[in-house]
Each structure stands twice: as structure tokens, then as C-alpha cells.
Amino acid sequence: MSGWQPVRRTRAFEDVIARIEERIAGDGLTVGDRLPGERQLAEQLQVSRSSVREAMRVLETLGVVSSQAGRGPDAGAVLTSRPAGALTDLLRLHLGLSSLSLEEVIDARLMIEQWSAARAAAQRADPSALRDALERMDGAATAEDFVEHDTAFHVAVAEASGNRLIAAMMRSLRDSVRRYAIEAVERLGDTSGLRADHHRIHRAIVSGDHAEAAAAVEIHLRRAYPDISPTPVPPRIPEAEDRGPEDRGPEDRLGAEEGRGGRHEERRRRDERRRPDGVG
């Protein structure tokens, strides 16, 4: 064995994408800038127009450009920014193919949402978007309305963290399971428990209690997904653990009971793949 590996042959449209990436990084192209037209780009890169066309299709699917028909100064695709849409499509496909399990989705949500809620509380982020989503959620008349405003609340928490990538990931995770969430709300009927969880998260963020915000997110996800618990479970904050039973609220007791009673079920279900039918 010589250890040499065959050289990978790239297709022309992949080279076009690579050149566009180089120009974005090197020339500082940003959202709203227009790329050269198809004919001009093909001549400059010395490739066929079909290769340029295929590259544009790939970049449009990824949410990087928006192709528009036009001539002269109006020709050429416009750089855009739609990362959440591309991530949503990818996640939805993998969930449908069972390439991802519900447990993996919940694990990702737990990490993202706990960090986001704690960061938003620590920064005393503007809670207006959260408050608006809560009001709309409380007045939702249908499962579709509830899930729409529920999603808006969780995305608003991620956005309040100040990290745009985290917000895009959160939006993608929620949008990818939207259909299943609607079906779950219809089966659940009473959403008062879920709404109470949302109000608790909101209060923690408004008060600046980052530890309580993270704990409230975990309790909410455990309620929203009763058949499966995220593993590993982050440790409880000392303030919550040190309080006696008489001093704890119903949400605290719920989290403690689930923490004790769910260990065996966590181990049994760890490797099972389930349909993503949780809500929240």
C-alpha cells in the first residue's frame, strides 16, 4: 500500500461555487449585492452557462442567492440570507427518513434553549417579543394558531440571546417538526400546562434569573415530551435543590418527580427511534 489516494475530480459547477465563495470572503460581498449575469460569469470563469446555472440552483437551494431574471444592470443573482430555510428543509428530510431520532432533536433543543434563555436573562434582553407571543398563545383558538405562536415564543427566546446562528438553528428545529406538533396539540387538547411553562420562562428572563430560566426550559421540555427525556440531564441549580418540598412550586415538584421516576425509562428508550410528536 502506497498510501496515495485518487485525486477527486470536481464538476464545473462546484468550481463556480468555490469561486463565488472566494469573492464573498475576499471582496466582502454581502447581502443585497448582485453577482454578474449568467453570460458574463460564464465568460469570466471560462465555464459553460449550464455550469453557472447549476451553481446558482445549488446556492439558491442553500438560501445564499435569489435568482432573478433580467438584463443589463438587472441581470445576475442577488446575495441573500436564508439559513433557517435551508436548515429546516434538511432537518425535515432527515426526520422523515428516520436519520435523526426524536431524542436527538430534544437533546439539541435542550442545549440551545437552555443556553439561550440563560443568556437572554443575563443580558436583560427586551422581552416584548416574548410577551407578544404569550398573549397570542393564550388566545389561540386552534392547534395551528397555538403552534405558530408557541414557535414564535421559542424563537424569540433564541433571538433574545443575541446569537443569530442560534436563532436560525432554533427556528429550523421548530419548523421541521411543525406538522407533528400540530397533531400533538390536537391530541393533548388542554394546553394550560404548556402555557404555564412559557410564562415561567418569561418571568425568569424578565427578572434576570439565568439559572431559573435554564431550569424552566428543562421542565417545559420534559412536560412537552412525556414519552422521552433528554439525556444527559444537566444538573439542577443548587437553589432549586436545596429548597424543601414545602417551599417548592408545582413546577419544581414536577421536575423532581420526573428526575427520580424517569431514569429507568431513559435507559430503556435511549436507542429507540420515535416519531417526533411532542409539542412545546
N, C-alpha and C positions, 0 to 999 in steps of 0.2 A: 504494500500500500504506500503510495507516494504522498498521500495527504492532500493532494490537489483536488479542488472541486471545480466542476464545469462553470464557466462564466455565464451568468444569467443574461439572456437576450431580452432586452426591453422592447416593448412595442412603441411605435412612434408617438401615440397619444400620451403614453406615460412620460416620455421625454418632454412633451409640450407642457404637461402639468408640472414637471420638475422646473422648467424654465420660468413658468409663471410664479411658482413658489419662490424662486431666487429673486425675481423682480420685486415681489411683495416684501421680502426680507431686506433686500439691498437698497431698494429705492424708496422704501417707506410708503408704498401704496396702501391705501386704507379704504374703509367702507365708503362707497359713493363714487370712487374713481372708476373710470371706464378703461377697459382693455382695448387694444387695437381691434379693428374689424377682422372678420374671418379671413378674407383675402390677404389683407396686409400682414396679419400674424403668420399666415402660412408662408408668405414670401420671406419674411424676416427670419423665420426659424427653418426655412428650407424643408418644409414637410408638405404633405398634401392637405387640401382643405378638409378632407374627410377625417384626417387625424386631429386637426384642430376642432372639428365639430364633435368628435367623440370625447376629446378632453373637456370641452365645455359641458357636455352632458354629464360627465362624471362630477365635475366641480359644482354643477347646479344641483345634482342629487345630494351632494355633501353640504349644500347650503352656503357655498363660498361665493358663487356668482349668480346673477339673474340675467339670463339671455334675453335680449330684446332685438326684434327686427328693426332695421333702419339703414340709412345710407349716410355717407359723408361723416360729419361730426357725431351723428346719432348712431353710428354703427358700433358694434362691439358690446360684449357683455359688461355688466356693472358689478363691481365687487360689493357683496352684501354680507350680512352676518345672520345666519340662522342655525347656530349649532344645536339648539334644542330639538329642532325639527328632524335633523339627521339622526341624532341620538335616539329620539323616540321611535323612528322607523326601524332602526337597528334592534333596539331592545324588544319591540313588539314582535318582530320576526323571530328572535331567539326564544322568547317566551312561548310563542305559538309552536315552535319546533321542539320545545322542552329542552333546549340547550341550556337554559337557565332555570333554576328551581325557585319556588316562592321564597324559600328560606334565604337564598342568596339576595333576592330583591329586598327582603326585610332587613337583612344584615346591612346592606348598602344604605337603605333609608335610615336605619338607626344611627349609623355613624354620621351621615350627612346632617340629619335633622338635629341630633343632639349637639353637634358642633355649632350648627347654625343658630340654634336657639340660645345656647350659652354665649356665643359671640354677640348676637343681637342684644341680649340683656346687658352684657358687659359694656357695650357701646351706647346703651340707652338709645337704641335706634328709634326712628319715627314709627309709632305704632298705628298710624292712620289707616294703612292698607290692611293690617290685621283686623282692626276694629270694623272696617267696612265689610270685610269678608265674613266676620262673625255675625254681623247684623243680617246680611243676606242669607247666611246659612240658617239662622234661627227662623227666618221667614220663608224658607224653601218649601214649595208646595209639592214638588215631585222629586223622585230619586235623582233624575238628571240634574235638576237645579241644585240639589244638595251636594252632589259630587262636584259640580262645577265650582261652587263656592268653597267647598272643602279643599279642592285642589288649589284654588286661589289663596287660601289661608296658608297652606304649607309652602307654596312657592314664595309667598310674601315673607315668611319666616326666613327662608333661604336668602332672599334678596336683601333682607334686613342685616344679614351678616356682612354685606359689603363685598362679597366674593362672587363675581359674575359667573365663573365656571361652576361653582357650587350651585348657584341658582339654575343654570342651564341643565345640570345633571338632575336636580330635583324635579324640574319641570318635565324632563324626559321620563323619569321613573314614574311619575304620576300619570302622565298622558298615555304611557304604554299599557297601563292596566285599567284605563278608564272604563272600558266596556264591562270588565269583570266587577269593578267597584259599583257600578250602577245596579247590576244584578244582585250584588250582595246587600245593598241598601234596601232594595225591594224585598228581599227575604227577611231582613232584620226588622223593618217596619219602624220601630222606636229608635230614634237617633239621639235621645236625650243624653245618654252616657257619653257618646262621642262628642256632642256639643259641649258638655261639661268639661271634658278633657281639653278642648280647644280654648275655652275660657281660662282654664288654669294655666295653660302655656302662655296665653296673652298676659295674664296678671303677673306672671314671673318675669316676663320680658319688660313690661312697663315698670316694675319695681326694681329692675336691675339685678335680680337674684339669678345669677347664671347657673348655679348648682341646681336650684329648684326648676329652672327652665329645662335643663337636660333631663332631670328625673321625671318631669311631667311628660316629656316626649316619650320616654320609655314606657311609662304606664299607659299612655294613649295607644302606642303600637301594640302592646300586649292585649288591650281590650279590642282593638280593631281586628287583630288576627288571633282569635282564641284557640285555633287548632294548631298553632305553631309558634314557638317562642324563639326570638333571636338568640344565637349563641356565637361567641361567648357573651355573657351578660356583663356589662360594665358594673363595677362595684357601686353600691349605694353611697350617697354622701353621708358623712358622719352625723350631720344634724338630723337627718331623717331616721337613721338607725338608732340614735341614742334616745329618741323620744319614747315615752311609754305608750301603751295601747290607748290609754285614756286621752292622751294628747294628740293622737294622730287623727287626721281626717279620713273620710271613706276612701279617698284615692290612695292614701298611704297604706291603709289596711289591704286594699285590693292588690297593690304591688307586692306587699309582704307575703300574702297568701299565695299568690301566683309563683313567687320566687321559691317558696317551700314545696308547693304541690306539683310544680311543673318540671322538676329535674328529671324524673324518670321518663316522662313523655318527650322531653327534649332529646334524650339519648335515643329513644326508640324511633323518633321521626327524623333524626338528623339527616339521613341519606335518602329519605323519600322525596320524590318529586311530586308536587301538588299543583293543581290548577290555581292560578293567582286570583282567589275570590275573596280576599279580605277588603276592608274598607278603611277609611280614615286618612 
